[in-house]
Amino acid sequence: MESILLMVLVFVGYIIMYQLYGKYIGKKIFKLNNNNSVPAVEFEDGVDFVPTKKEVIFGHHFASIAGTGPIVGPAIAVIWGWLPALIWVFVGSIVMGATHDFGTLIISMRNQGKSISEFTGKYINPRTKYFFFFIVFMELWILVAIFGLVIAILFKMFPQAVIPVWLQIPIAIYLGYLVYKKGANLTLWSIIAVLFMYLTIVLGSYLPLNMPAAFGLSPVAIWSVLLLTYAFFASVLPVTTLLQPRDYINSHQLVVALALLVLGVIFAGLGGHLQVVAPAIRPHPAATPPLWPFLFITIACGAISGFHALVSSGTSSKQIRKESDSLFVGYGSMLMEGALATLVIIATTAGIGMGYLDKSGHLLTGFAAWTQHYSSWSAAGGLSSKVGAFVEGAANMIETIGIPKTIAMTIMGVFVASFAGTTMDTATRVQRYLITETFPKTFSNKFVSTGFVILAALFLMFSSGADGKGALSLWPLFGAVNQTLAALALIVITIYLKKRSRWGWLISALPALFMLTVSLWAVIDNQTIFGQKHNILLQVLNAIIFISMVWISIEGGIKLIKTSYSPHKNKEEKEPIFKK
């Protein structure tokens, strides 16, 4: 029953805070106005700028920001206990993450859909644009490469997910053709598309596909190459061809997956099978970094993540058809991600206790199952361990509603892999926008710019050899870089709001100060760790990140002090800010 109570309290809390806090900052602080022009309408081109129904763009936005983030972060952070993880997810997503996502979305919409690094140069000064570009480029470079690897590893872990994930592509393309070319009913045909997808899940459950090694490459390396090849085409195609219809399918898939998880919590809880077996607080697990500040770095998606600012200002701002839709998309999807992270916490602290096979094949239950998996940082830290804990715990819960565990595991495996794929090709598209905006003369052609993004990711992947795991060499930087980006984005939002609201800028200033503190702390700790390991590459890159972070923070602080509230509408909002 305690699991049901936790779930209900969090979900009700999200609904209340969306209605009270979310709508308040939308109406009173950001002053949403449907009479303002939006990039999707102003620059409509049928490729990147496409006015879209809020339900569809919600699906795209959520699928892009989620990926494996709200799964892997909470799945490892519960090593410090379920209570710190749950509090950070709930409070962080409401007052920090949702404000951050919504703020960058609406600022981008009011700046012709430009990326955050571009309008940072406007709101602080042009120098900061290039420091910001470095941080954003590093994040996306690592992200594109690592997510190609992540999905490849997921295919190895769950070969039954391979057929459903790849068949989703032709299903989505045909859905897009019916809706955008033939005028078919979106709701009806998307439901039919989802039904077909779940038929492929049943098919995949009985026809797992294992990739063999070939050409001197491991199966993971081959999958990585194929996935990045797919990302190239997905990122240059018009959004109506693949991105939007696929993400609309994913939004339905999300609803189904969340419904199954919620029903699993209720049925297992009422049946007395679902007890939280993890300790509430466990401050000093074996060989684990300190809870402060690493809890706030480990759980990014689900609470606050800098990558979300790139999605908000990269793709979503170019597709929202009116300003009022931005609250549902930007603020609402972050709370939905928090809800997913909450279910992950329940699955990994209660569901795993219903049954867990250790490496020797013994079935463990209760506290013994949880402690076996979370015995140390290294035991819980690998991708297979993180995702495995969630999928195992979720499948245990879903099995109580009558779905065979094999199919339940396939459903969750496809769910994770599908959303990871969306994040990968969205990151590829955003990286293309970024380098095109920063170096327009060199990368004006979308095929050239996208090709550069993919080749850079492949170079990073194979920098370690034929195993394709080179991106792991830079992965230790990602958490701190990601949260640094979130802190810096909040600084930009604060500067934007201070001129437009007497006290409203505090809604982002206080979160910015908190995130700046924990991110700076993590970057300094990382420098010590990298030094102890004599890793010169990570030391150099981490030092550049530190300098960029401090530089932008100082420049932003100076700009904030100089900025004063002006109750009149600013001239810059009446005229185009960037050349069309």
DONUDO-782604 format. One line per 10 residues: number of its first residue (from 1); their letters; for each residue y, x, z of C-alpha. Coordinates in pm, 1 decimal. Each point is the difference from the previous one (the first is absolute). Layout:
! residues N
NUM = a = Y:X:Z; ... $
END
This chain:
! residues 580
1 = mesillmvlv = 0.0:0.0:0.0; 238.7:288.6:66.0; -12.8:97.4:-368.0; 91.1:-354.6:-105.1; 285.0:-3.3:252.3; 140.0:331.6:-127.5; -15.2:-118.8:-359.1; 165.6:-335.5:71.7; 279.4:152.2:211.0; 86.3:256.3:-267.4 $
11 = fvgyiimyql = -13.9:-246.4:-289.9; 211.5:-260.5:179.2; 243.0:274.4:98.1; 39.1:102.7:-364.3; 67.5:-357.2:-111.1; 263.5:-48.9:271.0; 173.3:331.7:-71.0; 10.3:-64.1:-374.9; 168.1:-333.8:59.6; 243.1:131.3:261.6 $
21 = ygkyigkkif = 67.4:370.4:-54.8; -87.9:33.7:-369.9; 204.1:-297.1:-115.8; 286.5:97.8:229.4; 43.6:349.2:-146.7; -45.7:-137.6:-350.5; 271.8:-263.3:39.5; 240.7:161.6:247.9; -38.9:375.3:-50.7; -92.5:50.2:-366.8 $
31 = klnnnnsvpa = 165.7:-329.8:-102.5; -248.8:-94.3:-271.0; 172.2:-181.9:-285.4; -173.8:-147.6:-302.4; 324.4:16.1:-194.9; -23.1:379.9:-7.9; -148.8:142.4:-317.3; -338.7:171.0:37.1; -145.0:285.7:-209.2; -300.8:-204.0:-116.6 $
41 = vefedgvdfv = 234.8:-242.4:-177.3; 282.3:238.4:-88.4; -223.8:262.7:-162.2; -300.9:-211.4:-100.3; -206.9:198.5:-252.4; -352.4:-143.9:32.7; -136.5:338.7:110.6; 146.9:107.0:336.7; 273.6:-259.7:62.9; -167.4:-342.0:7.4 $
51 = ptkkevifgh = 118.2:-303.3:205.9; -306.5:-110.8:192.7; -99.6:-281.6:234.9; 16.5:112.6:360.8; -368.1:-81.1:58.9; -100.6:236.0:-281.4; 234.0:282.4:98.4; -111.8:-42.6:361.9; -353.8:74.4:-115.6; 113.2:307.8:-191.8 $
61 = hfasiagtgp = 219.0:125.9:282.8; -261.7:-48.8:269.8; -279.0:154.9:-205.4; 222.7:299.4:-76.6; 117.0:70.9:355.0; -336.9:-66.8:161.5; -264.8:207.8:-176.8; -221.0:157.3:264.8; 298.9:69.7:227.3; -25.3:-292.6:244.9 $
71 = ivgpaiaviw = -372.4:70.7:22.2; -34.6:375.9:44.1; 298.8:37.7:235.0; -99.5:-257.8:263.1; -369.3:88.9:-46.2; 64.6:348.8:134.3; 290.7:-73.9:236.9; -220.2:-219.2:221.9; -146.3:328.6:122.7; 295.7:-9.4:244.5 $
81 = gwlpaliwvf = -97.3:-354.6:100.7; 56.2:-342.4:-153.2; 315.5:-85.4:198.2; 238.2:273.3:-127.1; -118.1:-63.0:-356.1; 50.0:-375.9:25.3; 344.9:25.6:162.2; 121.9:245.7:-264.7; -132.4:-217.6:-283.4; 157.6:-317.7:137.8 $
91 = vgsivmgath = 338.7:131.1:113.4; 30.8:263.0:-272.6; -65.3:-239.1:-286.9; 250.4:-260.1:123.1; 303.3:208.8:97.5; -58.7:315.1:-207.1; -238.0:-37.6:-292.3; 112.3:-341.4:-123.9; 369.1:90.8:41.2; -61.0:326.7:-187.4 $
101 = dfgtliismr = -189.0:-166.4:-288.3; 238.0:-293.3:-34.7; 308.5:220.8:31.6; -98.7:244.6:-273.5; -105.2:-289.9:-221.8; 330.9:-185.7:19.2; 211.3:318.4:-32.3; -194.6:96.6:-312.6; 47.5:-351.3:-141.0; 374.4:39.6:53.1 $
111 = nqgksiseft = -8.1:339.4:-171.8; -157.5:-98.1:-332.9; -355.9:59.5:124.6; 56.9:373.1:53.0; -237.2:201.9:220.5; 88.3:97.9:352.4; 68.0:364.6:-85.3; 252.2:-114.9:-262.4; 202.6:-232.5:221.6; -22.5:245.0:291.2 $
121 = gkyinprtky = 228.5:223.9:-207.0; 245.9:-287.7:-18.2; 3.2:-109.3:363.8; -4.8:349.3:155.7; 99.6:254.6:-268.4; -145.1:145.4:-322.7; -139.3:308.2:178.3; -239.5:-206.7:206.6; -149.2:-151.2:-314.2; -181.1:323.2:-81.9 $
131 = ffffivfmel = -123.6:61.7:353.0; -125.6:-358.3:0.3; -156.6:54.7:-340.9; -203.6:290.9:137.9; -138.6:-205.9:289.7; -78.0:-298.1:-222.6; -155.5:215.9:-271.2; -221.7:177.1:255.4; -113.9:-332.1:145.2; -82.7:-154.4:-337.0 $
141 = wilvaifglv = -159.8:317.1:-136.2; -238.5:11.9:294.8; -49.8:-376.8:-3.0; -98.6:-34.9:-366.9; -247.7:287.5:26.9; -142.3:-98.8:336.7; -46.5:-367.2:-89.5; -190.7:96.7:-311.6; -224.6:200.5:233.3; -11.2:-280.2:258.2 $
151 = iailfkmfpq = -124.3:-258.3:-250.3; -251.7:249.9:-138.9; -134.1:54.0:353.6; -9.1:-377.3:55.3; -209.2:-36.5:-316.7; -237.2:260.6:141.1; -13.4:-176.0:337.8; -32.0:-349.7:-149.4; -158.8:27.9:-348.0; -39.1:-377.6:4.8 $
161 = avipvwlqip = 382.9:-22.3:-26.5; 17.7:187.7:-332.1; -84.8:-288.4:-236.7; 229.3:-258.0:169.3; 299.9:238.4:15.0; -22.6:101.0:-367.3; -74.6:-353.0:-123.4; 313.4:-119.5:177.7; 202.0:175.4:-273.4; -117.3:-209.2:-300.3 $
171 = iaiylgylvy = 8.5:-314.1:215.0; 364.3:74.3:92.3; 99.2:80.8:-359.8; -149.9:-325.8:-124.5; 173.5:-190.6:280.2; 330.7:156.9:-103.8; -65.4:-92.0:-362.4; -71.7:-364.0:88.2; 301.0:-36.6:229.2; 267.6:197.0:-185.3 $
181 = kkganltlws = -111.3:-49.5:-362.2; -165.8:-340.4:4.9; 197.1:-164.5:280.7; -309.2:-79.5:206.9; 33.8:-126.0:357.4; 33.1:307.8:222.1; -145.5:-149.3:317.4; -302.4:-157.0:-169.3; -93.9:300.5:-208.7; 60.0:251.2:276.6 $
191 = iiavlfmylt = -243.1:-193.1:220.4; -253.4:3.8:-286.5; 61.4:374.9:-39.0; -66.2:55.4:370.0; -324.5:-199.1:-21.9; -112.3:221.1:-287.9; 91.2:304.5:205.4; -216.0:-115.8:289.8; -285.9:-53.3:-240.6; 39.7:367.8:-93.9 $
201 = ivlgsylpln = -13.8:85.0:370.7; -337.9:-171.2:28.6; -107.3:185.6:-315.2; 121.2:330.6:140.3; -186.1:-58.0:325.7; -329.2:7.5:-191.1; 102.6:248.5:-270.6; 165.2:295.5:175.0; 126.8:263.7:-241.6; -31.3:364.6:102.5 $
211 = mpaafglspv = 190.3:250.2:-213.0; -208.4:309.4:-88.5; 142.3:352.6:-9.2; 88.4:124.0:-348.9; 183.8:283.5:-176.5; -4.1:202.1:319.6; 196.4:-271.5:181.8; -109.7:-188.6:308.4; -24.0:-381.8:-13.2; 316.9:-23.7:210.4 $
221 = aiwsvlllty = 186.9:228.1:-244.1; -113.8:-205.1:-302.0; 110.8:-324.3:162.8; 335.4:160.7:84.4; 63.8:93.8:-363.2; -96.9:-347.9:-121.2; 219.9:-165.8:261.4; 306.5:206.2:-87.0; -58.7:-70.7:-369.0; 0.5:-368.4:87.1 $
231 = affasvlpvt = 318.4:49.5:208.0; 176.4:145.9:-305.6; -63.7:-309.0:-213.9; 58.9:-245.0:286.4; 337.3:157.5:71.0; 136.3:-7.4:-356.0; -121.7:-348.7:-89.0; 243.6:-291.5:47.0; -29.8:-136.4:352.8; -108.0:-338.4:-139.9 $
241 = tllqprdyin = -301.9:153.7:-176.9; -187.1:138.0:298.1; 209.2:66.5:311.9; 113.8:-354.0:77.4; -320.7:-192.6:-86.4; -218.7:256.0:176.2; 216.9:-8.7:308.7; 1.7:-378.6:-3.1; -379.8:16.0:6.4; 29.7:251.7:283.3 $
251 = shqlvvalal = 228.3:-235.5:192.6; -272.1:-267.1:-18.5; -255.8:263.3:91.8; 214.8:83.9:302.4; 5.3:-365.2:108.0; -379.8:-22.2:-34.1; -58.1:330.3:183.5; 238.0:-93.4:283.0; -156.4:-346.3:24.9; -346.8:152.6:26.2 $
261 = lvlgvifagl = 119.0:244.6:266.4; 174.9:-274.4:198.6; -307.8:-225.6:-21.2; -213.5:297.5:98.7; 213.1:60.8:309.0; -16.4:-370.1:93.7; -374.5:-49.7:-60.5; -102.6:329.6:157.8; 241.9:-50.6:288.8; -108.3:-355.3:76.7 $
271 = gghlqvvapa = -361.7:110.6:-26.7; 60.7:260.8:267.1; -87.3:287.4:-236.0; 349.2:146.6:-41.7; 124.7:191.0:300.9; 265.1:272.0:-4.1; -209.4:302.1:99.1; 269.5:265.6:-45.1; 216.8:98.5:298.4; 353.4:-141.3:11.2 $
281 = irphpaatpp = 154.2:345.8:41.2; -169.1:335.3:-55.7; 280.7:259.0:13.8; -201.7:322.2:-32.7; -305.2:-27.1:-231.3; -187.1:320.2:-84.2; 179.4:238.7:-240.4; 259.0:-264.2:-85.9; 373.4:51.0:-63.5; 230.2:-148.5:266.6 $
291 = lwpflfitia = 53.8:-374.3:-17.8; 375.6:62.4:-18.9; 115.3:45.5:-276.2; -321.4:-13.2:-205.2; -77.3:-368.9:63.1; 318.9:-85.2:-192.7; -95.7:237.0:-281.1; -367.1:-101.9:-19.1; 81.2:-372.1:-26.5; 256.4:-20.5:-279.2 $
301 = cgaisgfhal = -100.3:-293.1:-223.1; -41.9:-288.8:240.9; 308.6:102.6:199.9; 248.2:191.1:-220.9; -55.0:222.6:-302.4; 246.5:190.0:-217.5; -215.1:-67.1:-305.5; 98.2:-366.8:24.3; 360.9:95.9:-77.9; -122.2:150.6:-326.8 $
311 = vssgtsskqi = -183.7:-318.8:-96.2; 293.9:-221.5:103.7; 250.4:203.6:-200.5; -244.1:104.0:-270.7; -180.5:-303.6:-139.9; 62.2:-309.3:213.3; 381.4:9.2:-30.9; -40.5:-19.2:-379.4; -203.9:-321.2:10.4; 157.8:-227.4:263.5 $
321 = rkesdslfvg = 179.5:-285.9:-173.7; 250.1:-92.4:275.4; 121.3:152.2:325.1; -147.5:-264.5:231.5; -351.6:95.7:-118.3; 47.7:353.6:135.7; -46.9:-109.5:362.4; -343.8:-149.4:-67.2; -103.2:303.9:-204.6; 154.9:282.7:202.6 $
331 = ygsmlmegal = -8.6:-127.4:357.6; -294.9:-238.2:-30.3; -241.0:244.4:-163.3; 59.1:255.4:275.2; -98.2:-255.3:263.8; -306.3:-85.3:-209.2; -90.0:367.4:2.5; 40.6:0.8:378.1; -240.5:-295.1:16.4; -254.4:196.4:-203.4 $
341 = atlviiatta = 44.6:304.1:225.5; -61.8:-226.0:301.4; -329.4:-117.8:-147.8; -92.7:364.1:-66.9; 64.1:80.5:367.0; -226.8:-288.2:104.4; -270.1:104.5:-248.6; 1.8:361.7:122.2; 18.9:-75.0:372.4; -217.0:-312.7:20.8 $
351 = gigmgyldks = -184.0:-55.8:-327.9; -147.1:349.4:-1.8; -157.7:-76.9:338.1; -215.7:-270.9:-158.9; -210.5:264.9:-170.4; 53.1:355.6:-122.4; -249.3:236.2:-162.2; 47.4:361.1:107.2; -81.3:296.9:-224.3; -360.0:5.2:117.4 $
361 = ghlltgfaaw = -48.6:-368.3:-89.0; -0.5:-137.4:354.9; 168.8:-335.9:53.6; 262.4:14.9:274.8; 189.9:-291.2:150.1; 286.0:-57.0:242.5; 191.5:288.0:153.1; -267.1:247.9:-110.3; 64.3:-90.4:-365.3; 374.8:47.5:35.5 $
371 = tqhysswsaa = -18.4:328.3:189.5; -252.4:139.5:-248.5; 245.4:-56.6:-284.5; 311.6:100.0:194.0; -146.5:288.4:196.7; 267.3:239.1:-130.5; 287.2:30.4:-248.1; -219.8:174.6:-256.3; -274.2:-263.1:33.3; 241.4:-285.6:-77.4 $
381 = gglsskvgaf = 238.8:185.8:-228.3; -172.0:12.6:-338.2; 65.2:-267.8:-260.2; -360.9:-116.3:2.0; 13.8:-32.1:378.9; 324.4:-195.9:0.6; -89.1:-240.5:-279.3; -360.4:-13.7:115.5; 102.4:-116.5:348.7; 205.5:-284.0:-147.3 $
391 = vegaanmiet = -255.1:-108.5:-261.6; -287.6:15.4:250.0; 190.7:-193.9:267.3; 136.3:-254.2:-250.4; -344.1:-57.4:-155.0; -147.1:-58.1:345.4; 257.7:-270.4:66.7; -27.0:-163.3:-344.1; -380.6:-10.0:28.7; 39.4:-250.5:286.2 $
401 = igipktiamt = 133.8:-261.8:-244.8; -315.2:19.0:-211.7; 86.6:260.1:-266.4; -267.9:271.4:-35.0; 120.8:333.9:130.5; -65.5:174.1:-333.5; 234.1:-236.2:-183.4; 250.8:9.4:288.2; 15.7:380.0:-25.0; 47.6:-23.9:-376.9 $
411 = imgvfvasfa = 284.9:-249.4:45.1; 175.6:234.4:242.2; -72.3:305.7:-215.6; 146.7:-168.6:-308.6; 295.3:-120.7:206.4; 83.9:354.2:113.8; -59.1:163.0:-340.5; 199.8:-264.5:-191.1; 304.6:38.9:219.0; -27.0:378.0:-9.9 $
421 = gttmdtatrv = -0.7:-22.4:-381.3; 315.4:-211.1:2.8; 173.9:253.3:222.5; -104.3:285.7:-228.5; 135.6:-143.7:-323.7; 310.7:-141.6:169.3; 68.2:348.3:139.4; -45.5:137.7:-352.8; 250.7:-248.9:-140.9; 249.2:69.2:282.4 $
431 = qrylitetfp = -35.2:376.4:-54.6; 79.6:-59.6:-367.7; 315.2:-192.9:93.3; 100.8:273.7:242.7; -17.6:293.4:-239.2; 154.9:-205.3:-282.4; 300.3:-91.3:217.7; 40.2:355.5:128.4; -57.5:181.8:-331.2; 79.9:-263.2:-266.8 $
441 = ktfsnkfvst = 43.4:243.7:-289.7; -342.3:160.2:47.2; -206.6:-303.0:103.5; 154.8:-296.0:-181.9; -330.0:-76.7:-177.2; -234.6:-193.5:231.2; -312.0:155.7:-152.8; 132.7:351.7:56.1; 113.5:-71.0:356.8; -323.1:-178.9:91.4 $
451 = gfvilaalfl = -203.5:277.7:-159.5; 186.2:252.3:215.1; -82.2:-202.9:312.9; -370.0:-18.2:-85.7; -28.9:367.7:-98.6; 174.8:104.1:322.7; -247.7:-210.5:200.5; -297.7:145.8:-190.1; 133.3:351.7:57.9; 17.8:-68.2:373.9 $
461 = mfssgadgkg = -343.9:-161.6:0.2; -173.3:292.8:-169.2; 199.3:276.3:166.4; -301.5:50.8:227.4; -253.3:11.0:-284.6; -238.8:-241.4:-169.5; -48.7:-213.8:311.2; 334.7:-171.5:-68.9; 100.3:7.6:368.2; 304.2:224.7:-28.9 $
471 = alslwplfga = 234.8:-276.4:116.4; -157.3:29.1:344.9; 178.4:334.9:37.2; 335.6:-180.0:17.9; -124.5:-312.2:178.2; 94.5:134.6:349.7; 363.5:-24.2:-112.7; -17.0:-362.0:-105.6; 29.4:-186.2:330.4; 314.7:179.7:113.4 $
481 = vnqtlaalal = 152.1:-11.1:-351.0; -65.3:-373.4:-24.1; 159.3:-82.0:335.2; 288.4:238.2:-71.3; 68.1:-201.5:-313.9; -3.2:-320.3:206.8; 254.5:146.3:242.9; 228.5:116.7:-280.7; -24.3:-336.2:-178.9; 106.7:-171.3:323.8 $
491 = ivitiylkkr = 302.2:233.4:17.2; 102.8:-110.6:-350.7; -44.6:-366.5:96.2; 215.2:57.6:309.8; 283.9:154.8:-202.6; -20.9:-287.2:-247.7; 17.8:-261.0:276.7; 273.7:158.2:209.5; 264.9:-75.3:-261.8; -124.5:-357.7:-35.0 $
501 = srwgwlisal = -75.9:-107.6:356.3; 181.4:69.2:326.8; -314.9:43.1:208.0; -282.2:-84.9:-241.3; -54.0:366.6:-88.7; -166.4:47.7:338.9; -312.1:-180.0:-127.6; -76.6:310.6:-207.8; 188.1:266.5:200.0; -223.1:-24.1:308.0 $
511 = palfmltvsl = -326.9:8.3:-201.6; 147.1:292.1:-200.6; 66.5:194.7:319.1; -351.8:-65.8:129.7; -171.0:93.5:-327.1; 218.7:308.2:-39.6; -104.9:115.3:347.5; -375.8:-43.5:-47.6; 7.1:136.9:-356.8; 198.4:308.2:98.8 $
521 = wavidnqtif = -235.8:54.1:291.7; -304.1:-28.8:-229.7; 146.4:238.7:-259.6; 66.9:261.8:271.4; -350.2:-45.7:145.1; -147.7:33.7:-349.4; 186.9:326.8:-52.6; -162.2:136.7:316.5; -345.1:-120.8:-107.6; 35.7:143.8:-351.8 $
531 = gqkhnillqv = 118.8:328.5:150.2; -302.8:21.9:229.6; -222.5:-50.2:-304.8; 200.0:257.4:-201.1; 48.2:-252.4:-280.2; 301.2:145.1:-181.6; 17.5:-274.2:-267.1; 21.2:-283.4:252.0; 243.7:197.2:214.9; 237.4:50.8:-294.4 $
541 = lnaiifismv = -17.6:-361.1:-121.3; 31.8:-134.2:353.4; 304.6:220.8:56.9; 164.7:-134.6:-317.4; -74.1:-353.7:117.5; 154.8:82.2:338.4; 315.7:140.8:-162.7; 29.2:-300.9:-233.0; -48.9:-237.4:291.6; 265.9:168.3:215.2 $
551 = wisieggikl = 242.5:30.1:-291.7; -21.8:-367.4:-97.1; 18.8:-105.6:366.5; 317.6:202.9:60.0; 160.6:-114.2:-323.8; -102.8:-357.4:77.4; 135.3:24.2:354.4; 335.6:127.5:-124.9; 16.2:-277.6:-258.0; -90.7:-260.5:263.1 $
561 = iktsysphkn = 280.2:115.0:229.5; 251.4:-13.8:-284.4; -115.1:-344.4:-114.6; 183.8:-294.4:150.4; -53.5:-372.6:-17.7; 187.1:-175.2:-280.3; -14.5:-381.0:11.8; 110.0:-28.4:-361.2; -239.1:29.5:-288.3; -18.2:358.0:-123.6 $
571 = keekepifkk = 128.4:84.1:-343.0; -317.3:196.5:-73.6; -203.9:-320.6:30.7; 216.3:-176.0:-260.4; -55.3:261.9:-266.9; -306.4:178.0:-139.2; -78.8:297.4:221.9; -205.0:189.4:-255.8; 40.1:20.0:-373.1; -222.5:-248.6:-179.0 $
END
